[in-house]
Amino acid sequence: MTKKRVHIQRRIDRARKHLHLLVEKHGGIQHPAVIKQSMVLDDLINLYNRDIAQEKKQVE
């Protein structure tokens, strides 16, 4: 795993933990802060997946 991907994975882990805390704090998934954090997490996961796809294209 590349250093970049390790960094992204750490950011994903922190974002996921923060999301869980927000869900507990606000009592569900409908609160705007929870939705916003979910979008942050989605963006990080997409970044991670794009990095994997880019690496695969370079290998081909």
CNS distance restraints for C-alpha pairs under 8 A (distance, minus, plus):
assign (resid   1 and name CA) (resid   5 and name CA) 6.30 0.50 0.50
assign (resid   1 and name CA) (resid   6 and name CA) 6.65 0.50 0.50
assign (resid   2 and name CA) (resid   6 and name CA) 6.26 0.50 0.50
assign (resid   3 and name CA) (resid   7 and name CA) 6.18 0.50 0.50
assign (resid   4 and name CA) (resid   8 and name CA) 6.27 0.50 0.50
assign (resid   5 and name CA) (resid   9 and name CA) 6.02 0.50 0.50
assign (resid   5 and name CA) (resid  48 and name CA) 6.45 0.50 0.50
assign (resid   5 and name CA) (resid  51 and name CA) 7.26 0.50 0.50
assign (resid   6 and name CA) (resid  10 and name CA) 6.26 0.50 0.50
assign (resid   7 and name CA) (resid  11 and name CA) 6.36 0.50 0.50
assign (resid   8 and name CA) (resid  12 and name CA) 6.15 0.50 0.50
assign (resid   8 and name CA) (resid  44 and name CA) 6.88 0.50 0.50
assign (resid   8 and name CA) (resid  47 and name CA) 7.74 0.50 0.50
assign (resid   8 and name CA) (resid  48 and name CA) 6.33 0.50 0.50
assign (resid   9 and name CA) (resid  13 and name CA) 6.19 0.50 0.50
assign (resid   9 and name CA) (resid  48 and name CA) 7.37 0.50 0.50
assign (resid  10 and name CA) (resid  14 and name CA) 6.29 0.50 0.50
assign (resid  11 and name CA) (resid  15 and name CA) 6.05 0.50 0.50
assign (resid  11 and name CA) (resid  44 and name CA) 7.39 0.50 0.50
assign (resid  12 and name CA) (resid  16 and name CA) 6.01 0.50 0.50
assign (resid  12 and name CA) (resid  41 and name CA) 6.26 0.50 0.50
assign (resid  12 and name CA) (resid  44 and name CA) 6.03 0.50 0.50
assign (resid  12 and name CA) (resid  45 and name CA) 6.81 0.50 0.50
assign (resid  13 and name CA) (resid  17 and name CA) 6.25 0.50 0.50
assign (resid  14 and name CA) (resid  18 and name CA) 6.15 0.50 0.50
assign (resid  15 and name CA) (resid  19 and name CA) 6.10 0.50 0.50
assign (resid  15 and name CA) (resid  37 and name CA) 7.22 0.50 0.50
assign (resid  15 and name CA) (resid  40 and name CA) 7.29 0.50 0.50
assign (resid  15 and name CA) (resid  41 and name CA) 5.72 0.50 0.50
assign (resid  16 and name CA) (resid  20 and name CA) 6.33 0.50 0.50
assign (resid  16 and name CA) (resid  41 and name CA) 6.54 0.50 0.50
assign (resid  17 and name CA) (resid  21 and name CA) 6.33 0.50 0.50
assign (resid  18 and name CA) (resid  22 and name CA) 6.22 0.50 0.50
assign (resid  18 and name CA) (resid  37 and name CA) 7.64 0.50 0.50
assign (resid  19 and name CA) (resid  23 and name CA) 6.22 0.50 0.50
assign (resid  19 and name CA) (resid  34 and name CA) 6.32 0.50 0.50
assign (resid  19 and name CA) (resid  37 and name CA) 5.83 0.50 0.50
assign (resid  19 and name CA) (resid  38 and name CA) 6.53 0.50 0.50
assign (resid  20 and name CA) (resid  24 and name CA) 6.32 0.50 0.50
assign (resid  21 and name CA) (resid  25 and name CA) 6.07 0.50 0.50
assign (resid  22 and name CA) (resid  26 and name CA) 5.95 0.50 0.50
assign (resid  22 and name CA) (resid  33 and name CA) 7.19 0.50 0.50
assign (resid  22 and name CA) (resid  34 and name CA) 5.76 0.50 0.50
assign (resid  23 and name CA) (resid  27 and name CA) 5.62 0.50 0.50
assign (resid  23 and name CA) (resid  28 and name CA) 5.00 0.50 0.50
assign (resid  23 and name CA) (resid  29 and name CA) 5.83 0.50 0.50
assign (resid  23 and name CA) (resid  34 and name CA) 6.19 0.50 0.50
assign (resid  24 and name CA) (resid  28 and name CA) 6.76 0.50 0.50
assign (resid  26 and name CA) (resid  31 and name CA) 6.48 0.50 0.50
assign (resid  26 and name CA) (resid  34 and name CA) 7.85 0.50 0.50
assign (resid  29 and name CA) (resid  34 and name CA) 5.82 0.50 0.50
assign (resid  29 and name CA) (resid  35 and name CA) 6.73 0.50 0.50
assign (resid  30 and name CA) (resid  34 and name CA) 6.82 0.50 0.50
assign (resid  30 and name CA) (resid  35 and name CA) 6.67 0.50 0.50
assign (resid  31 and name CA) (resid  35 and name CA) 6.38 0.50 0.50
assign (resid  32 and name CA) (resid  36 and name CA) 6.05 0.50 0.50
assign (resid  33 and name CA) (resid  37 and name CA) 6.18 0.50 0.50
assign (resid  34 and name CA) (resid  38 and name CA) 6.07 0.50 0.50
assign (resid  35 and name CA) (resid  39 and name CA) 6.31 0.50 0.50
assign (resid  36 and name CA) (resid  40 and name CA) 6.41 0.50 0.50
assign (resid  37 and name CA) (resid  41 and name CA) 6.22 0.50 0.50
assign (resid  38 and name CA) (resid  42 and name CA) 6.15 0.50 0.50
assign (resid  39 and name CA) (resid  43 and name CA) 6.17 0.50 0.50
assign (resid  40 and name CA) (resid  44 and name CA) 6.38 0.50 0.50
assign (resid  41 and name CA) (resid  45 and name CA) 6.23 0.50 0.50
assign (resid  42 and name CA) (resid  46 and name CA) 6.13 0.50 0.50
assign (resid  43 and name CA) (resid  47 and name CA) 6.15 0.50 0.50
assign (resid  44 and name CA) (resid  48 and name CA) 6.21 0.50 0.50
assign (resid  45 and name CA) (resid  49 and name CA) 6.19 0.50 0.50
assign (resid  46 and name CA) (resid  50 and name CA) 6.05 0.50 0.50
assign (resid  47 and name CA) (resid  51 and name CA) 6.22 0.50 0.50
assign (resid  48 and name CA) (resid  52 and name CA) 6.47 0.50 0.50
assign (resid  49 and name CA) (resid  53 and name CA) 6.22 0.50 0.50
assign (resid  50 and name CA) (resid  54 and name CA) 5.99 0.50 0.50
assign (resid  51 and name CA) (resid  55 and name CA) 6.22 0.50 0.50
assign (resid  52 and name CA) (resid  56 and name CA) 6.30 0.50 0.50
assign (resid  53 and name CA) (resid  57 and name CA) 6.31 0.50 0.50
assign (resid  54 and name CA) (resid  58 and name CA) 6.38 0.50 0.50
assign (resid  55 and name CA) (resid  59 and name CA) 6.43 0.50 0.50
assign (resid  56 and name CA) (resid  60 and name CA) 6.47 0.50 0.50
